[in-house]
Amino acid sequence: MGIISWILSGLFFGVLTRLLTPVRRPDEAYITVLLGIGGAVTAGWTLSLLSLTSPKEMSFIGLTAAVIGAIIPLLIYVRHFR
């Protein structure tokens, strides 16, 4: 359940970023969604390696890390590469 929540939170923030920022090219929509999912899963996986959360359980700290992990690469992408 934890991994699914990481993916869903990354998907949500990727789509939200896509809706809030103008798109110059059609492939940018996929990039923002994949960056959101990748950042969320990476943050959740990192916390599970540090034994702060489990990938099998949905926890507040894991979900919070996934949200922050999704937002950081999206902000970097929007600010520097667009």
C-alpha positions in Angstrom: 0.0 0.0 0.0 2.9 2.4 0.7 4.4 2.1 -2.8 0.9 2.7 -4.3 0.5 5.8 -2.2 3.9 7.1 -3.4 3.0 6.5 -7.0 -0.5 8.1 -6.7 0.9 11.2 -4.9 3.6 11.6 -7.5 1.0 11.2 -10.2 -1.3 13.8 -8.6 1.4 16.4 -8.2 2.7 15.7 -11.7 -0.7 16.2 -13.2 -1.3 19.3 -11.0 2.0 20.8 -12.2 1.0 20.1 -15.8 -2.3 21.9 -15.3 -0.8 24.9 -13.6 2.1 25.6 -16.0 1.7 26.3 -19.7 2.9 23.6 -22.0 5.2 24.6 -24.9 5.5 21.1 -26.3 3.2 18.1 -26.0 5.9 15.8 -24.5 6.2 18.1 -21.5 3.0 16.7 -20.1 4.6 13.3 -19.8 7.8 14.6 -18.4 6.1 16.4 -15.5 4.0 13.3 -14.6 7.0 11.0 -14.8 9.1 13.5 -12.7 6.4 13.6 -10.1 6.1 9.8 -9.8 9.9 9.3 -9.9 10.5 11.9 -7.2 7.8 10.5 -4.9 8.9 6.9 -5.3 12.6 7.9 -4.8 11.8 9.8 -1.6 9.6 7.0 -0.2 12.2 4.3 -1.1 15.0 6.4 0.5 13.1 6.6 3.8 12.4 2.8 3.7 16.2 2.2 3.3 16.7 4.4 6.3 14.1 2.2 8.1 11.9 5.2 8.8 8.9 3.8 6.9 7.9 0.6 5.2 7.1 0.3 1.5 4.3 -2.2 2.4 2.5 0.2 4.8 1.0 3.6 4.2 2.3 6.0 6.8 2.1 9.7 7.3 5.9 10.2 7.1 6.1 8.1 3.9 3.3 10.0 2.3 4.8 13.3 3.4 8.2 12.3 1.9 6.6 11.3 -1.3 4.8 14.6 -1.6 8.0 16.6 -1.0 9.9 14.2 -3.2 7.4 14.8 -6.0 7.4 18.6 -5.6 11.2 19.2 -5.6 12.1 17.8 -9.1 9.0 19.4 -10.5 10.0 22.8 -9.2 13.5 22.4 -10.6 12.1 21.4 -13.9 9.6 24.2 -14.2 12.1 26.8 -13.0 15.2 25.8 -15.0 14.3 23.8 -18.0 11.2 25.5 -19.3 
